[in-house]
């Protein structure tokens, strides 16, 4: 769904999925549906284009656009716990709750304040087909597509993560909740993928949780939402245990990360994390 469209159906989908305990389901509408052949073509084109001069030029422009957007979106953003990552210089996988098309800028903002000025983002391959400026950014702003295509995942995706994490010592943002739930406050149970790669490549999880603070009366007349400002909680980094197997590490890191985000939620909002849906679960919602 495009940014700015009505979120009525999306919120209805969130409510239904939450009540049925399907916390990793897609709730957005109008996302592209790709055939196997279309997916292979799009991914092949993306991988090939990344080696071109035109990609390098557009990547430079996209990074500048993202830097400007990061500062604009986060003009009021607060950061808590920056000391947990400010001295870390190596490769890592960052995780955060996924609730808005611009929530990547919040994590990026925190990393910039910690002295890390580059961040890669794992994003669904269908996002390469978004329209307008979002299409430009998903194609050129250091995005790494993830896909159901096993050949792509076993070759290009695995190789890219290995190179960026172990050779270039970069930070890669992966959303363990998988799907975006618009302005949903609660941390959702994670999937194991992000932690599998952290264990596989022996890098830590940089754990983030974004708190959303309503600003009542600030939305436009007749709008579905009031404005929301953010408070980024930078949680303790989670390191693989050299005495455990990759699978044991991935499970343990996932559990620790979820518990940290759960505690951050409870401290931020002053209540126990429970998944029975309440209207206040959607930040800024007027309806």
C-alpha positions as CSV (number, residue, x, y, z in Angstrom):
1,X,0.0,0.0,0.0
2,X,1.3,3.5,-0.8
3,X,2.3,5.8,1.9
4,X,-0.6,8.2,2.7
5,X,-3.4,5.9,1.6
6,X,-6.3,5.1,3.9
7,X,-5.3,2.5,6.5
8,X,-8.9,1.4,7.3
9,X,-8.6,-2.1,5.7
10,X,-5.0,-2.5,7.0
11,X,-6.1,-1.8,10.6
12,X,-9.0,-4.3,10.2
13,X,-6.5,-6.9,9.0
14,X,-4.2,-6.2,12.0
15,X,-7.1,-6.6,14.4
16,X,-8.2,-9.9,12.9
17,X,-4.7,-11.3,12.7
18,X,-3.9,-10.2,16.3
19,X,-7.0,-11.8,17.6
20,X,-6.2,-15.1,15.8
21,X,-2.6,-15.0,16.9
22,X,-1.1,-14.7,13.4
23,X,1.5,-12.1,14.2
24,X,3.7,-12.5,11.2
25,X,1.0,-12.4,8.6
26,X,0.8,-9.8,5.8
27,X,-1.8,-7.2,6.5
28,X,-1.0,-4.6,3.9
29,X,-3.0,-4.7,0.6
30,X,-2.1,-4.2,-3.1
31,X,1.4,-5.7,-2.7
32,X,2.7,-7.2,-5.9
33,X,2.2,-10.9,-6.5
34,X,5.0,-12.5,-8.6
35,X,5.2,-15.7,-10.5
36,X,8.3,-17.9,-10.2
37,X,9.5,-16.6,-13.6
38,X,8.8,-13.0,-12.8
39,X,10.7,-13.3,-9.5
40,X,13.7,-14.9,-11.1
41,X,13.8,-12.2,-13.8
42,X,13.5,-9.3,-11.3
43,X,16.1,-10.8,-8.9
44,X,18.5,-11.6,-11.8
45,X,18.2,-8.0,-13.1
46,X,18.8,-6.6,-9.7
47,X,21.9,-8.7,-9.0
48,X,23.4,-7.9,-12.5
49,X,22.7,-4.2,-12.2
50,X,24.5,-3.9,-8.8
51,X,27.8,-4.3,-10.6
52,X,27.2,-1.5,-13.0
53,X,28.4,2.1,-13.0
54,X,24.9,3.4,-13.1
55,X,24.0,1.5,-9.9
56,X,27.0,3.1,-8.1
57,X,25.9,6.6,-9.2
58,X,22.3,6.0,-8.2
59,X,23.4,4.4,-5.0
60,X,25.3,7.6,-4.1
61,X,22.2,9.7,-4.8
62,X,19.9,7.3,-2.9
63,X,22.2,7.4,0.2
64,X,22.0,11.3,0.2
65,X,18.2,11.2,-0.1
66,X,18.0,8.7,2.8
67,X,20.3,10.8,4.9
68,X,18.1,13.8,4.4
69,X,14.9,11.8,5.1
70,X,16.4,10.3,8.2
71,X,17.0,13.8,9.7
72,X,13.6,15.1,8.7
73,X,11.6,12.1,10.0
74,X,13.6,12.1,13.3
75,X,13.6,15.8,14.1
76,X,11.8,14.9,17.4
77,X,13.1,11.4,18.0
78,X,14.7,10.6,21.3
79,X,17.3,7.9,21.9
80,X,17.7,5.9,25.1
81,X,20.6,3.5,25.7
82,X,23.0,4.6,23.0
83,X,25.9,3.5,25.2
84,X,25.0,-0.1,24.4
85,X,26.4,0.2,20.9
86,X,28.5,3.4,20.7
87,X,31.8,1.5,20.9
88,X,31.0,-1.4,18.6
89,X,32.8,-1.3,15.2
90,X,32.2,-4.7,13.7
91,X,29.6,-6.3,11.5
92,X,26.2,-7.0,13.0
93,X,22.6,-7.7,12.3
94,X,20.2,-5.1,13.7
95,X,16.6,-6.0,14.6
96,X,13.6,-3.8,15.4
97,X,9.8,-3.7,15.5
98,X,8.4,-3.1,12.0
99,X,5.4,-0.7,11.9
100,X,5.9,2.0,9.3
101,X,7.4,2.5,5.9
102,X,9.9,5.0,7.4
103,X,10.8,3.0,10.5
104,X,14.2,2.1,8.9
105,X,15.1,5.8,9.3
106,X,14.7,5.5,13.1
107,X,17.2,2.7,13.4
108,X,19.5,4.5,10.9
109,X,19.2,7.7,13.1
110,X,20.3,5.7,16.2
111,X,23.2,4.2,14.4
112,X,24.4,7.6,13.0
113,X,24.4,8.9,16.6
114,X,26.6,6.0,17.5
115,X,29.0,6.8,14.7
116,X,27.8,4.2,12.2
117,X,26.8,6.1,9.0
118,X,25.9,3.2,6.7
119,X,23.2,0.6,7.1
120,X,21.9,-2.1,4.7
121,X,18.3,-3.3,4.8
122,X,16.9,-6.7,4.0
123,X,13.6,-6.2,2.2
124,X,11.1,-8.4,0.4
125,X,11.7,-8.8,-3.3
126,X,8.3,-7.5,-4.2
127,X,9.3,-4.1,-2.8
128,X,11.6,-3.7,-5.8
129,X,8.3,-3.0,-7.7
130,X,7.1,-0.1,-5.6
131,X,6.3,3.1,-7.3
132,X,7.9,6.5,-7.4
133,X,10.6,7.5,-4.9
134,X,10.0,4.4,-2.9
135,X,10.9,2.2,-5.9
136,X,14.1,4.3,-6.4
137,X,15.1,3.9,-2.8
138,X,14.3,0.1,-2.5
139,X,16.4,-0.5,-5.6
140,X,19.3,1.7,-4.8
141,X,19.5,2.6,-1.1
142,X,21.6,-0.4,0.1
143,X,18.7,-2.8,0.0
144,X,19.2,-6.6,0.0
145,X,16.2,-8.4,-1.4
146,X,14.9,-11.5,0.4
147,X,12.9,-14.0,-1.6
148,X,11.2,-17.4,-1.6
149,X,13.5,-18.2,-4.6
150,X,15.8,-20.8,-3.0
151,X,18.5,-20.5,-5.7
152,X,18.8,-16.8,-5.2
153,X,18.8,-17.2,-1.4
154,X,21.5,-20.0,-1.3
155,X,23.8,-18.1,-3.7
156,X,23.4,-14.4,-3.9
157,X,21.7,-13.6,-0.6
158,X,24.0,-15.8,1.4
159,X,27.1,-14.5,-0.3
160,X,26.1,-10.8,0.1
161,X,25.5,-11.2,3.8
162,X,28.7,-13.0,4.3
163,X,30.7,-10.3,2.4
164,X,29.0,-7.4,4.2
165,X,29.1,-8.8,7.7
166,X,32.5,-10.5,7.8
167,X,34.6,-8.6,5.2
168,X,33.1,-5.1,5.2
169,X,32.0,-5.1,8.9
170,X,28.7,-3.5,8.0
171,X,25.4,-3.5,9.8
172,X,22.3,-5.1,8.2
173,X,18.8,-4.4,9.4
174,X,16.5,-7.5,9.3
175,X,12.9,-7.4,10.6
176,X,12.3,-10.6,12.5
177,X,8.6,-9.8,12.6
178,X,8.7,-10.1,8.8
179,X,5.6,-8.1,7.8
180,X,4.9,-4.4,8.6
181,X,1.9,-3.7,10.8
182,X,1.1,-0.1,10.5
183,X,1.7,1.8,13.8
184,X,1.3,-1.3,15.9
185,X,3.0,-0.7,19.2
186,X,3.6,-4.2,20.5
187,X,6.7,-6.2,19.7
188,X,5.5,-9.3,17.9
189,X,7.0,-12.9,18.2
190,X,10.0,-13.1,15.9
191,X,10.9,-15.6,13.2
192,X,14.4,-17.2,13.4
193,X,15.9,-15.9,10.1
194,X,17.8,-12.9,11.4
195,X,19.3,-14.9,14.3
196,X,20.2,-17.8,12.0
197,X,22.4,-15.5,10.0
198,X,23.9,-13.9,13.1
199,X,24.8,-17.3,14.3
200,X,26.0,-18.4,10.9
201,X,28.4,-15.5,10.4
202,X,29.3,-15.1,14.1
203,X,28.1,-11.6,14.6
204,X,26.0,-10.0,17.3
205,X,22.4,-8.8,17.2
206,X,22.0,-5.1,17.7
207,X,18.6,-4.9,19.4
208,X,16.3,-1.9,19.0
209,X,12.7,-1.2,20.0
210,X,10.9,1.9,18.9
211,X,8.3,3.5,21.2
212,X,5.6,5.6,19.6
213,X,4.2,8.6,21.4
214,X,0.9,10.1,20.3
215,X,0.6,13.8,19.7
216,X,-3.2,14.4,20.1
217,X,-4.8,17.0,17.9
218,X,-1.8,17.3,15.5
219,X,-3.2,15.5,12.5
220,X,-5.1,17.1,9.7
221,X,-8.9,17.6,10.0
222,X,-10.6,14.4,9.0
223,X,-7.4,12.4,9.0
224,X,-7.4,8.8,10.4
225,X,-4.3,9.5,12.5
226,X,-2.7,12.1,14.7
227,X,1.0,12.6,14.4
228,X,3.4,10.4,16.3
229,X,6.9,11.0,17.6
230,X,9.4,8.3,18.4
231,X,11.7,7.2,21.2
232,X,14.3,4.6,20.1
233,X,15.4,2.2,22.8
234,X,18.9,0.8,22.1
235,X,19.0,-2.5,24.0
236,X,22.1,-4.5,25.0
237,X,23.8,-6.3,22.1
238,X,23.4,-10.1,22.0
239,X,26.4,-12.2,21.1
240,X,26.7,-15.8,19.9
241,X,28.0,-18.2,22.4
242,X,31.1,-20.0,21.0
243,X,30.1,-23.1,23.0
244,X,26.8,-23.6,21.3
245,X,25.9,-24.8,17.8
246,X,24.6,-22.5,15.2
247,X,21.0,-23.6,15.7
248,X,21.3,-23.4,19.5
249,X,22.7,-19.9,19.2
250,X,20.0,-18.8,16.8
251,X,17.2,-20.0,19.1
252,X,18.8,-18.5,22.2
253,X,19.5,-15.1,20.5
254,X,16.0,-15.0,19.2
255,X,14.6,-15.6,22.7
256,X,16.8,-13.1,24.3
257,X,16.0,-10.4,21.7
258,X,12.2,-11.0,22.1
259,X,12.5,-10.8,25.9
260,X,14.5,-7.5,25.6
261,X,11.9,-6.0,23.3
262,X,9.1,-7.2,25.6
263,X,10.8,-5.6,28.6
264,X,11.4,-2.4,26.7
265,X,7.7,-2.3,25.7
266,X,6.5,-2.9,29.3
267,X,8.9,-0.2,30.6
268,X,7.9,2.3,27.9
269,X,4.1,1.9,28.2
270,X,3.9,1.0,31.8
271,X,1.9,-2.2,31.3
272,X,2.4,-5.9,30.8
273,X,2.7,-7.2,27.2
274,X,-0.5,-9.0,26.3
275,X,-1.8,-9.6,22.9
276,X,-5.5,-9.1,23.4
277,X,-6.2,-6.2,20.9
278,X,-6.9,-2.8,22.3
279,X,-7.5,0.4,20.3
280,X,-4.4,2.0,21.9
281,X,-2.3,-0.8,20.2
282,X,-2.4,1.4,17.0
283,X,-0.4,4.6,17.7
284,X,-2.1,7.8,16.7
285,X,-5.3,6.1,15.6
286,X,-8.3,8.4,15.9
287,X,-11.1,6.0,14.9
